[in-house]
Amino acid sequence: MHSKVPVLLALGSAALLACTVTATTTNRGPDESGDDGAVSKPKPTATAEPTATATSVPTSAPTSAPKMCTKMGCMDGLTIDIDPGKGGTPKGSYTIEVDADGKKATCQIKLPYQGCERGPATKCSGDVKVEVMESGCDKPAKEHTFGPLKFMSAPATVKVVIKKDNKPFAESTVTPDYKTLQPNGPDCDPVCKQGQGKVCAGRGLCN
Protein backbone atom coordinates (compact mmCIF):
# COMPACT_ATOMS: atom_id res chain seq x y z
CA MET A 1 0.00 0.00 0.00
CA HIS A 2 2.85 2.47 0.65
CA SER A 3 4.03 2.20 -2.99
CA LYS A 4 0.75 3.64 -4.53
CA VAL A 5 0.53 6.98 -2.70
CA PRO A 6 3.26 8.84 -4.66
CA VAL A 7 1.64 7.93 -7.97
CA LEU A 8 -1.70 9.44 -6.97
CA LEU A 9 -0.01 12.55 -5.76
CA ALA A 10 1.83 12.88 -9.05
CA LEU A 11 -1.36 12.52 -11.05
CA GLY A 12 -3.10 15.15 -8.93
CA SER A 13 -0.30 17.63 -9.49
CA ALA A 14 -0.37 17.07 -13.24
CA ALA A 15 -4.12 17.63 -13.41
CA LEU A 16 -3.82 20.84 -11.41
CA LEU A 17 -1.05 22.10 -13.70
CA ALA A 18 -3.15 21.35 -16.76
CA CYS A 19 -6.07 23.31 -15.38
CA THR A 20 -3.84 26.30 -14.59
CA VAL A 21 -2.38 26.38 -18.12
CA THR A 22 -5.82 26.16 -19.70
CA ALA A 23 -7.19 29.01 -17.65
CA THR A 24 -4.24 31.19 -18.42
CA THR A 25 -4.52 30.63 -22.17
CA THR A 26 -8.24 31.23 -22.22
CA ASN A 27 -7.98 34.58 -20.40
CA ARG A 28 -5.43 36.13 -22.82
CA GLY A 29 -5.86 39.86 -23.18
CA PRO A 30 -6.41 41.61 -26.53
CA ASP A 31 -2.84 42.92 -26.67
CA GLU A 32 -1.21 39.48 -26.13
CA SER A 33 0.08 37.27 -28.90
CA GLY A 34 -2.20 34.80 -30.64
CA ASP A 35 -1.36 31.29 -31.65
CA ASP A 36 0.77 32.54 -34.54
CA GLY A 37 2.77 34.97 -32.45
CA ALA A 38 1.27 38.12 -34.01
CA VAL A 39 0.13 40.96 -31.81
CA SER A 40 -3.59 41.73 -32.09
CA LYS A 41 -4.41 45.46 -32.31
CA PRO A 42 -7.67 46.92 -31.03
CA LYS A 43 -10.18 47.80 -33.77
CA PRO A 44 -10.92 51.52 -34.03
CA THR A 45 -14.36 52.55 -32.98
CA ALA A 46 -16.50 54.82 -35.19
CA THR A 47 -17.00 58.37 -33.90
CA ALA A 48 -19.71 60.80 -34.99
CA GLU A 49 -18.40 63.59 -37.24
CA PRO A 50 -19.74 67.13 -36.56
CA THR A 51 -22.27 68.24 -39.15
CA ALA A 52 -23.08 71.82 -40.23
CA THR A 53 -26.69 72.88 -40.01
CA ALA A 54 -28.20 75.72 -42.02
CA THR A 55 -29.64 78.50 -39.89
CA SER A 56 -32.09 80.96 -41.42
CA VAL A 57 -31.31 84.59 -40.52
CA PRO A 58 -34.33 86.91 -40.58
CA THR A 59 -33.90 89.89 -42.88
CA SER A 60 -35.52 93.24 -42.21
CA ALA A 61 -37.61 94.98 -44.84
CA PRO A 62 -35.72 97.67 -46.82
CA THR A 63 -36.28 101.18 -45.52
CA SER A 64 -36.70 104.20 -47.76
CA ALA A 65 -34.26 107.10 -47.53
CA PRO A 66 -35.42 109.95 -45.29
CA LYS A 67 -36.97 112.89 -47.05
CA MET A 68 -34.51 115.74 -47.43
CA CYS A 69 -35.90 119.28 -47.60
CA THR A 70 -34.08 122.57 -47.73
CA LYS A 71 -35.40 125.63 -45.89
CA MET A 72 -35.97 128.20 -48.61
CA GLY A 73 -39.03 130.40 -48.35
CA CYS A 74 -41.56 131.59 -50.91
CA MET A 75 -44.90 133.36 -51.03
CA ASP A 76 -47.88 133.68 -53.32
CA GLY A 77 -47.81 136.55 -55.78
CA LEU A 78 -49.35 138.04 -58.89
CA THR A 79 -47.88 140.57 -61.33
CA ILE A 80 -50.17 142.47 -63.69
CA ASP A 81 -48.36 144.50 -66.32
CA ILE A 82 -49.93 147.78 -67.45
CA ASP A 83 -49.26 148.44 -71.11
CA PRO A 84 -49.60 152.18 -71.91
CA GLY A 85 -49.70 151.47 -75.62
CA LYS A 86 -48.19 153.71 -78.27
CA GLY A 87 -49.67 156.86 -76.75
CA GLY A 88 -47.77 156.48 -73.49
CA THR A 89 -49.10 157.74 -70.19
CA PRO A 90 -49.98 161.45 -70.32
CA LYS A 91 -49.35 163.62 -67.27
CA GLY A 92 -52.24 163.95 -64.85
CA SER A 93 -53.75 162.41 -61.71
CA TYR A 94 -54.57 158.70 -61.95
CA THR A 95 -56.65 156.39 -59.82
CA ILE A 96 -56.30 152.61 -60.05
CA GLU A 97 -59.13 150.58 -58.54
CA VAL A 98 -58.69 146.83 -58.14
CA ASP A 99 -61.13 144.10 -57.13
CA ALA A 100 -59.36 140.82 -56.36
CA ASP A 101 -61.84 138.05 -55.60
CA GLY A 102 -64.06 140.59 -53.82
CA LYS A 103 -61.27 142.35 -51.93
CA LYS A 104 -60.73 145.94 -53.04
CA ALA A 105 -57.98 148.54 -53.01
CA THR A 106 -57.42 152.01 -54.52
CA CYS A 107 -54.10 153.55 -55.56
CA GLN A 108 -53.40 157.25 -56.29
CA ILE A 109 -50.71 158.32 -58.78
CA LYS A 110 -49.64 161.71 -60.10
CA LEU A 111 -47.54 162.11 -63.25
CA PRO A 112 -44.94 163.30 -63.83
CA TYR A 113 -43.06 162.15 -60.75
CA GLN A 114 -41.20 164.68 -58.63
CA GLY A 115 -37.92 162.78 -58.83
CA CYS A 116 -36.50 159.46 -57.69
CA GLU A 117 -34.88 161.00 -54.60
CA ARG A 118 -38.30 161.67 -53.06
CA GLY A 119 -39.18 157.99 -52.92
CA PRO A 120 -42.42 156.31 -54.05
CA ALA A 121 -45.12 158.74 -55.16
CA THR A 122 -47.91 156.14 -55.28
CA LYS A 123 -50.18 155.45 -52.31
CA CYS A 124 -52.52 152.45 -52.04
CA SER A 125 -55.16 151.58 -49.44
CA GLY A 126 -57.80 148.86 -49.04
CA ASP A 127 -58.27 145.26 -47.87
CA VAL A 128 -56.02 143.64 -50.48
CA LYS A 129 -52.27 144.23 -50.44
CA VAL A 130 -51.11 145.68 -53.76
CA GLU A 131 -48.29 147.94 -54.90
CA VAL A 132 -47.96 150.03 -58.06
CA MET A 133 -44.41 150.05 -59.38
CA GLU A 134 -43.11 153.35 -60.71
CA SER A 135 -41.03 153.64 -63.86
CA GLY A 136 -39.01 156.44 -65.45
CA CYS A 137 -38.49 158.75 -62.47
CA ASP A 138 -34.88 159.22 -63.62
CA LYS A 139 -35.93 159.98 -67.22
CA PRO A 140 -37.61 162.94 -68.98
CA ALA A 141 -41.19 163.62 -67.76
CA LYS A 142 -42.82 162.32 -70.95
CA GLU A 143 -41.34 158.88 -70.23
CA HIS A 144 -42.79 158.61 -66.72
CA THR A 145 -45.31 155.78 -66.36
CA PHE A 146 -46.64 153.30 -63.82
CA GLY A 147 -47.00 149.57 -63.49
CA PRO A 148 -46.91 146.73 -63.06
CA LEU A 149 -49.30 145.96 -60.19
CA LYS A 150 -47.82 143.63 -57.55
CA PHE A 151 -50.14 141.50 -55.40
CA MET A 152 -48.96 139.56 -52.34
CA SER A 153 -51.62 136.90 -52.94
CA ALA A 154 -52.92 134.66 -55.71
CA PRO A 155 -56.46 135.82 -56.61
CA ALA A 156 -58.32 133.88 -59.28
CA THR A 157 -59.81 136.99 -60.90
CA VAL A 158 -58.79 140.66 -60.77
CA LYS A 159 -60.76 143.57 -62.16
CA VAL A 160 -58.70 146.70 -62.85
CA VAL A 161 -60.27 150.12 -63.48
CA ILE A 162 -57.98 153.08 -64.32
CA LYS A 163 -59.22 156.66 -64.19
CA LYS A 164 -57.42 159.83 -65.29
CA ASP A 165 -58.53 163.09 -63.71
CA ASN A 166 -61.64 161.23 -62.45
CA LYS A 167 -62.58 160.06 -65.97
CA PRO A 168 -62.49 156.45 -67.26
CA PHE A 169 -59.20 155.69 -68.91
CA ALA A 170 -58.96 151.87 -69.08
CA GLU A 171 -60.74 148.81 -67.68
CA SER A 172 -59.93 145.11 -67.85
CA THR A 173 -60.65 141.82 -66.05
CA VAL A 174 -57.68 139.50 -65.67
CA THR A 175 -57.74 135.74 -65.10
CA PRO A 176 -54.09 135.00 -64.30
CA ASP A 177 -52.14 131.89 -65.17
CA TYR A 178 -50.34 130.47 -62.13
CA LYS A 179 -47.37 128.22 -61.71
CA THR A 180 -46.74 126.17 -58.59
CA LEU A 181 -43.39 126.62 -56.87
CA GLN A 182 -41.73 124.20 -54.44
CA PRO A 183 -38.30 125.70 -53.77
CA ASN A 184 -37.35 123.01 -51.23
CA GLY A 185 -38.12 120.06 -53.47
CA PRO A 186 -41.07 117.76 -54.15
CA ASP A 187 -43.26 116.88 -51.15
CA CYS A 188 -41.63 119.68 -49.15
CA ASP A 189 -43.21 122.85 -47.76
CA PRO A 190 -43.88 125.57 -48.63
CA VAL A 191 -45.94 125.35 -51.82
CA CYS A 192 -46.52 128.74 -53.49
CA LYS A 193 -48.25 130.13 -56.57
CA GLN A 194 -46.88 132.82 -58.87
CA GLY A 195 -49.06 134.32 -61.60
CA GLN A 196 -48.86 136.78 -64.49
CA GLY A 197 -51.42 139.00 -66.23
CA LYS A 198 -51.70 142.10 -68.40
CA VAL A 199 -53.90 145.21 -68.68
CA CYS A 200 -54.00 147.43 -71.77
CA ALA A 201 -54.13 151.13 -70.82
CA GLY A 202 -53.51 152.37 -74.35
CA ARG A 203 -57.13 152.39 -75.57
CA GLY A 204 -56.62 149.39 -77.85
CA LEU A 205 -53.17 150.44 -79.04
CA CYS A 206 -51.21 148.08 -76.81
CA ASN A 207 -48.22 146.02 -77.90
Protein Blocks (a to p, Z undefined) as FASTA:
>chain_A
ZZmmmmmmmmmmmmmmmmmmmmmmmmpcfkbccfkopacddddddddddddddddddddd
dddddddddfbdcdddddddddebjnopaeddddddddeehiacddddddddebjklopa
bdcedjbdcddddehklgcfklgcedddddfbdcfbdcddddeehiafbdcddddddddd
dfkoghiacddddddddddfegopaZZ
